[in-house]
């Protein structure tokens, strides 16, 4: 399926390359300009990247484990599975779209650190207060909606980081700033795989009625903590470091 999807993207997207045109012609000075990587040494950028990396360590884990978790939860509750167990991932994805739209509005009105704070705190509360104490499907679905809304919108704050870095350094390339944010997020997602396998102990065991008491308890705490630490730029802003 992945191979077919890749071939389909190639077939349908490649011809569009010849239709893409810049809105404005690039000047000769822009075409000849070399990329400046000086922003990589900027303390503010390093702080934003640190939060981005830590948040990426836990961000993808709910999407990976929620279908299995929901299936086990339904079985533990003595209910039927099927669509009921598959809905959590649907809710996360749908609410992520709404979260990105809302964050796009906020990032134009608030500081980037404030927007990251909103995303981080909302994600943390959703994970620790709802997922960890899940006692019903309704509560699990509420967690999925809130997690998608807040955690799913974290990457939308990157546009604010790009704006901030280009204001701090006129030679910083917006494309390169954005690309490095993507790269660091990818590193976090790759590392999260092996980490989550060590945290998932006895995943099939359910010694109690709450998420914390299941084999996914370690993952729940890990996702909540990484979501909170991902907002490290906000206290740094309050301390005057940004």
ROVEXMI-755640 format. One line per 3 residues: for each residue x, y, z of N, C-alpha, C. Coordinates in steps of 0.001 Angstrom, whole numbers. Layout:
X,Y,Z,X,Y,Z,X,Y,Z; ...;
# end
This chain:
836,-1203,0,0,0,0,870,1252,0; 1948,1234,783,2845,2389,828,3537,2598,-514; 3899,1509,-1181,4537,1628,-2490,3564,2197,-3516;
2321,1713,-3463,1318,2219,-4388,1052,3694,-4138; 1027,4087,-2869,800,5485,-2518,1955,6354,-3021; 3187,5874,-2866,4355,6635,-3324,4340,6798,-4842;
4003,5736,-5548,3945,5807,-7005,2841,6768,-7445; 1710,6722,-6754,611,7621,-7091,984,9078,-6907; 1679,9379,-5803,2133,10748,-5559,3075,11197,-6674;
3984,10310,-7062,4945,10643,-8118,4235,10930,-9432; 3298,10089,-9800,2618,10224,-11085,1796,11512,-11153; 1059,11796,-10074,135,12933,-10109,800,14258,-9713;
1849,14208,-8900,2458,15452,-8425,3578,15952,-9320; 4335,15048,-9934,5474,15461,-10735,5105,16397,-11879; 4025,16130,-12623,3675,17062,-13711,3337,18463,-13206;
2873,18560,-11969,2503,19868,-11431,3716,20748,-11195; 4893,20140,-11118,6114,20908,-10894,6308,21961,-11981; 5920,21642,-13194,6119,22559,-14313,5085,23678,-14329;
4068,23574,-13478,3045,24613,-13408,3288,25585,-12261; 4222,25247,-11370,4485,26093,-10209,5349,27279,-10624; 4881,28473,-10323,5619,29684,-10647,5647,30595,-9428;
6728,31284,-9191,6768,32229,-8063,5838,33396,-8320; 5313,33925,-7248,4407,35071,-7405,5157,36309,-7870; 6415,36437,-7440,7252,37564,-7844,8572,37030,-8380;
9110,37637,-9422,10412,37179,-9933,11510,37445,-8923; 12357,36456,-8687,13453,36605,-7730,14513,37522,-8310; 14977,38438,-7496,16038,39330,-7955,17348,38571,-8028;
18305,39136,-8723,19596,38456,-8882,20302,38305,-7543; 20139,39300,-6665,20786,39225,-5357,20227,38082,-4531; 18915,37822,-4685,18300,36714,-3952,18756,35384,-4526;
18844,35304,-5862,19246,34040,-6480,20680,33681,-6131; 21525,34679,-5957,22934,34420,-5701,23254,34318,-4206; 22286,34597,-3334,22548,34628,-1904,22801,33227,-1367;
23773,33109,-509,24048,31844,153,23243,31767,1447; 22929,30545,1818,22180,30367,3053,23055,30722,4248; 22467,31420,5202,23163,31796,6420,22638,30915,7559;
23535,30137,8171,23145,29233,9245,23490,29815,10615; 23704,31100,10672,24048,31735,11933,22945,31613,12973; 21692,31494,12519,20584,31413,13464,20665,30149,14319;
21413,29145,13853,21537,27901,14615,22254,28115,15946; 23000,29226,16057,23717,29532,17291,22945,30497,18187; 21818,30965,17704,21032,31915,18477,20409,31210,19688;
20627,31709,20916,20066,31062,22111,18551,30902,22048; 17862,31887,21474,16410,31800,21370,16007,30636,20471; 16704,30515,19347,16390,29417,18432,16673,28067,19089;
17780,27952,19797,18130,26697,20463,17080,26322,21508; 16526,27325,22162,15490,27061,23158,14205,26578,22490; 13836,27227,21395,12655,26774,20655,12860,25349,20126;
14059,25071,19653,14342,23746,19114,14343,22683,20210; 14836,23032,21383,14834,22076,22495,13402,21667,22834; 12507,22648,22916,11108,22335,23173,10493,21528,22050;
10873,21851,20820,10353,21145,19653,10785,19678,19657; 12039,19432,20022,12554,18065,20069,11862,17250,21150; 11754,17814,22344,11137,17085,23458,9665,16811,23169;
8965,17800,22622,7551,17594,22298,7390,16509,21247; 8339,16449,20300,8286,15430,19261,8517,14025,19785; 9181,13902,20928,9432,12580,21505,8133,11879,21906;
7161,12676,22342,5927,12056,22798,4718,12296,21920; 4829,13254,21005,3647,13674,20243,2992,12537,19464; 3795,11703,18810,3228,10697,17911,2745,9438,18632;
3111,9260,19884,2798,8003,20573,1300,7749,20740; 478,8752,21102,-954,8469,21178,-1529,7968,19859; -1112,8560,18745,-1627,8112,17449,-1220,6674,17147;
-42,6274,17646,437,4913,17405,-308,3899,18271; -505,4240,19540,-1005,3257,20494,-2493,3360,20802; -3138,4466,20442,-4554,4621,20789,-5466,3537,20225;
-5301,3125,18959,-6202,2069,18470,-6112,789,19303; -4891,354,19616,-4731,-857,20428,-5222,-617,21845; -4882,546,22390,-5323,868,23746,-6846,866,23831;
-7492,1512,22853,-8947,1576,22872,-9561,186,22754; -8942,-669,21923,-9448,-2036,21794,-9370,-2791,23102; -8256,-2665,23812,-8100,-3320,25109,-9047,-2724,26140;
-9239,-1412,26069,-10140,-765,27015,-11571,-1257,26818; -11977,-1357,25565,-13326,-1826,25268,-13502,-3264,25750; -12496,-4099,25510,-12565,-5491,25943,-12632,-5574,27470;
-11831,-4728,28129,-11811,-4730,29583,-13154,-4298,30167; -13850,-3411,29436,-15151,-2927,29881,-16283,-3872,29503; -15934,-4930,28757,-16947,-5898,28361,-17842,-5419,27243;
-17340,-4482,26431,-18136,-3940,25323,-17639,-4497,24002; -18386,-4207,22944,-17991,-4654,21617,-16932,-3722,21059; -16033,-4241,20240,-14941,-3438,19688,-15316,-2856,18346;
-14454,-3110,17334,-14734,-2627,15985,-14579,-1135,15869; -15620,-498,15364,-15583,945,15114,-15348,1728,16400; -15896,1230,17493,-15754,1917,18771,-14297,2107,19138;
-13484,1098,18862,-12066,1171,19184,-11287,1989,18159; -11826,2162,16962,-11116,2887,15907,-11391,4386,15940; -12454,4791,16606,-12847,6194,16613,-11829,7136,17259;
-11090,6728,18301,-10153,7674,18918,-9204,8336,17934; -8634,7564,17029,-7695,8129,16061,-8395,9089,15107; -9646,8785,14770,-10431,9671,13909,-10646,11019,14603;
-10979,10955,15886,-11219,12183,16645,-9947,13023,16768; -8808,12370,16979,-7540,13094,17078,-7249,13848,15784; -7417,13176,14664,-7105,13793,13371,-8062,14934,13028;
-9334,14741,13304,-10315,15786,12998,-10068,17032,13837; -9848,16832,15144,-9636,17985,16017,-8291,18655,15751; -7325,17909,15210,-6038,18513,14853,-6210,19568,13769;
-7092,19306,12830,-7361,20273,11764,-7913,21570,12357; -8888,21425,13275,-9461,22604,13920,-8409,23314,14757; -7549,22542,15442,-6509,23138,16265,-5523,23958,15454;
-5143,23452,14297,-4209,24181,13436,-4811,25484,12940; -6083,25458,12612,-6749,26678,12149,-6805,27724,13263; -7156,27291,14467,-7237,28222,15589,-5860,28764,15961;
-4862,27878,15958,-3511,28327,16302,-2985,29289,15246; -3376,29093,13998,-2974,30014,12945,-3489,31423,13195; -4667,31521,13803,-5217,32829,14157,-4462,33420,15340;
-4177,32576,16341,-3505,33057,17550,-2070,33488,17288; -1368,32769,16402,48,33061,16178,238,34437,15546; -807,34965,14928,-738,36312,14352,-1043,37397,15380;
-1506,36986,16568,-1937,37964,17567,-1146,37887,18870; -558,36729,19150,178,36540,20396,1638,36215,20103; 2465,36285,21127,3863,35898,20971,3942,34397,20735;
4990,33965,20059,5118,32548,19748,5257,31726,21019; 5931,32249,22040,6078,31516,23302,4729,31328,23987; 3855,32321,23890,2516,32203,24478,1700,31146,23755;
1812,31087,22440,1081,30087,21671,1593,28683,21972; 2903,28536,22112,3480,27245,22478,2994,26838,23865; 2899,27811,24771,2411,27541,26126,984,27006,26094;
127,27623,25289,-1259,27170,25173,-1314,25733,24668; -537,25442,23640,-508,24094,23085,21,23088,24099; 1086,23441,24796,1734,22515,25719,872,22220,26938;
339,23252,27559,-471,23064,28764,-1766,22325,28435; -2400,22695,27332,-3620,21999,26931,-3373,20524,26674; -2249,20215,26009,-1908,18815,25733,-1632,18063,27028;
-879,18687,27924,-525,18032,29188,-1759,17712,30016; -2658,18670,30138,-3874,18446,30914,-4735,17352,30286; -4814,17342,28967,-5603,16319,28289,-5045,14932,28567;
-3721,14796,28513,-3091,13488,28702,-3195,13029,30150; -2743,13867,31080,-2643,13443,32474,-3996,13408,33186; -4883,14338,32843,-6161,14412,33540,-7238,13537,32904;
-7142,13294,31600,-8187,12527,30924,-7728,11133,30511; -6619,11052,29752,-6170,9736,29294,-5752,8868,30489; -5001,9428,31402,-4517,8642,32527,-5610,8162,33454;
-6714,8887,33510,-7809,8509,34419,-9021,7989,33656; -8806,7537,32428,-9916,7086,31594,-10723,5998,32284; -12015,6256,32449,-12902,5273,33066,-14106,4972,32184;
-14190,5654,31030,-15307,5428,30114,-14880,5801,28711; -15609,5299,27727,-15308,5631,26341,-15534,7116,26070; -16545,7688,26708,-16811,9115,26517,-15616,9941,26966;
-14992,9557,28081,-13817,10282,28566,-12631,10089,27637; -12485,8877,27101,-11404,8608,26159,-11570,9438,24896; -12789,9533,24399,-13048,10326,23202,-12816,11818,23477;
-13169,12267,24686,-12923,13671,25047,-11425,13961,25041; -10637,13006,25563,-9183,13175,25527,-8688,13308,24096; -9175,12446,23215,-8723,12472,21821,-9018,13809,21160;
-10198,14350,21430,-10556,15636,20838,-9669,16767,21366; -9419,16762,22667,-8594,17819,23250,-7128,17668,22873; -6656,16428,22827,-5254,16212,22465,-5001,16646,21025;
-5883,16279,20136,-5730,16713,18750,-5800,18223,18619; -6678,18848,19406,-6850,20291,19340,-5595,21040,19773; -4994,20599,20882,-3843,21308,21432,-2512,20781,20908;
-2286,19476,21002,-1004,18914,20555,-866,18986,19045; -1968,18764,18335,-1919,18787,16881,-1597,20149,16309; -1796,21190,17097,-1544,22555,16616,-136,23044,16933;
681,22215,17593,2014,22664,18005,2861,23082,16803; 2823,22306,15731,3663,22622,14572,3239,23922,13891; 2017,24376,14122,1576,25636,13535,2336,26812,14134;
2879,26631,15336,3651,27706,15957,4985,27930,15250; 5389,27003,14389,6670,27158,13693,6699,28427,12850; 5557,28807,12308,5539,30038,11510,5902,31236,12379;
5485,31208,13649,5865,32266,14569,7347,32243,14896; 7919,31038,14980,9353,30915,15221,10124,31459,14023; 9661,31140,12832,10297,31665,11620,10259,33186,11625;
9114,33740,11949,8977,35205,11989,9929,35811,13020; 10009,35184,14193,10880,35693,15249,12343,35657,14845; 12764,34546,14250,14174,34400,13892,14574,35336,12762;
13698,35561,11806,14019,36481,10718,14039,37924,11213; 13295,38210,12275,13353,39540,12869,14643,39738,13654; 15121,38662,14268,16369,38749,15042,17591,38769,14139;
17471,38158,12954,18584,38130,12006,18043,38270,10595; 18310,39388,9968,17779,39659,8626,18319,38674,7595; 19478,38060,7879,20081,37135,6923,19575,35699,7083;
18773,35448,8106,18248,34097,8324,17224,33757,7257; 17349,32586,6668,16415,32150,5629,15190,31518,6273; 13990,32039,5987,12773,31429,6550,12647,29953,6186;
13028,29601,4959,12935,28210,4530,13829,27299,5365; 15043,27751,5669,15973,26931,6434,15538,26811,7889; 15008,27890,8455,14506,27817,9832,13393,26794,9919;
12467,26855,8978,11336,25927,8949,11824,24491,8718; 12799,24334,7827,13309,22994,7515,13958,22353,8736; 14693,23132,9510,15338,22575,10700,14322,22240,11787;
13221,22970,11833,12163,22613,12780,11559,21270,12402; 11339,21066,11115,10842,19779,10630,11827,18662,10946; 13112,18928,10704,14138,17916,10914,14193,17472,12378;
14182,18443,13289,14253,18113,14710,13021,17345,15160; 11861,17731,14640,10636,17000,14973,10742,15550,14490; 11345,15357,13314,11531,14015,12795,12474,13188,13650;
13540,13825,14145,14470,13123,15036,13739,12649,16285; 12899,13514,16840,12130,13140,18018,11207,11979,17758; 10564,11964,16585,9639,10876,16271,10366,9546,16103;
11576,9585,15543,12352,8355,15370,12808,7803,16718; 13273,8685,17591,13736,8251,18911,12575,7728,19752; 11398,8275,19547,10257,7894,20374,9876,6425,20211;
10181,5830,19058,9835,4428,18851,10498,3492,19848; 11835,3456,19862,12519,2598,20849,12193,2966,22295; 12034,4263,22572,11700,4664,23932,10343,4112,24364;
9373,4199,23472,8027,3742,23828,7978,2240,24048; 8805,1494,23327,8803,38,23501,9306,-347,24885; 10202,459,25444,10674,177,26802,9648,607,27848;
8849,1622,27519,7827,2088,28445,6596,1195,28448; 6354,517,27337,5171,-334,27213,5480,-1700,27814; 5151,-1871,29064,5403,-3128,29769,4078,-3783,30136;
3906,-4998,29654,2663,-5706,29951,1463,-5000,29383; 1567,-4552,28147,482,-3787,27539,-840,-4510,27495; -804,-5819,27496,-2044,-6593,27453,-2664,-6744,28845;
-1913,-6366,29873,-2409,-6510,31239,-3186,-5269,31648; -4255,-5469,32378,-5079,-4364,32846,-5449,-4650,34295; -4609,-4137,35181,-4774,-4461,36595,-5776,-3560,37307;
-6331,-2606,36610,-7301,-1700,37217,-8205,-1107,36168; -8989,-115,36556,-9967,454,35632,-9481,1722,34953; -8288,2237,35330,-7802,3492,34792,-6634,3282,33837;
-6364,4306,33025,-5259,4212,32080,-3919,4050,32768; -3734,4740,33898,-2471,4642,34621,-2184,3221,35086; -3215,2466,35377,-3023,1115,35910,-2863,74,34814;
-2952,494,33558,-2757,-435,32448,-1282,-501,32084; -957,-1353,31129,419,-1430,30656,862,-186,29921; -74,717,29627,238,1959,28923,494,3119,29876;
514,2851,31183,702,3914,32161,1984,4690,31961; 3090,3983,31668,4366,4650,31451,4330,5561,30244; 3679,5115,29182,3571,5931,27976,2719,7169,28233;
1652,7009,28990,780,8145,29296,1550,9228,30048; 2299,8827,31051,3087,9795,31823,4157,10436,30946; 4796,9633,30114,5862,10138,29239,5308,11175,28266;
4173,10897,27658,3577,11848,26707,3196,13139,27421; 2642,13018,28633,2264,14211,29375,3451,15071,29758; 4536,14438,30200,5725,15180,30622,6401,15851,29429;
6540,15132,28317,7181,15724,27144,6350,16867,26570; 5027,16748,26654,4172,17845,26187,4399,19090,27033; 4555,18893,28346,4763,20035,29234,6130,20670,29012;
7177,19854,28911,8528,20379,28713,8654,21046,27347; 7822,20632,26397,7841,21269,25083,7531,22755,25136; 6913,23204,26221,6597,24625,26374,7636,25387,27155;
8883,24915,27138,9955,25537,27922,10211,26985,27522; 9843,27356,26309,10100,28731,25860,9265,29761,26608; 8118,29352,27170,7262,30321,27861,7887,30801,29172;
8326,29911,30081,9017,30428,31273,10298,31164,30925; 10945,30775,29831,12139,31503,29408,11784,32918,28997; 10628,33095,28360,10175,34428,27991,9853,35255,29238;
9211,34637,30223,8894,35348,31452,10152,35760,32202; 11203,34926,32060,12465,35235,32734,13287,36259,31963; 12800,36673,30791,13506,37668,30003,14615,37114,29133;
14630,35796,28917,15671,35183,28079,15339,35265,26605; 14089,35547,26275,13680,35633,24873,13280,37074,24553;
# end
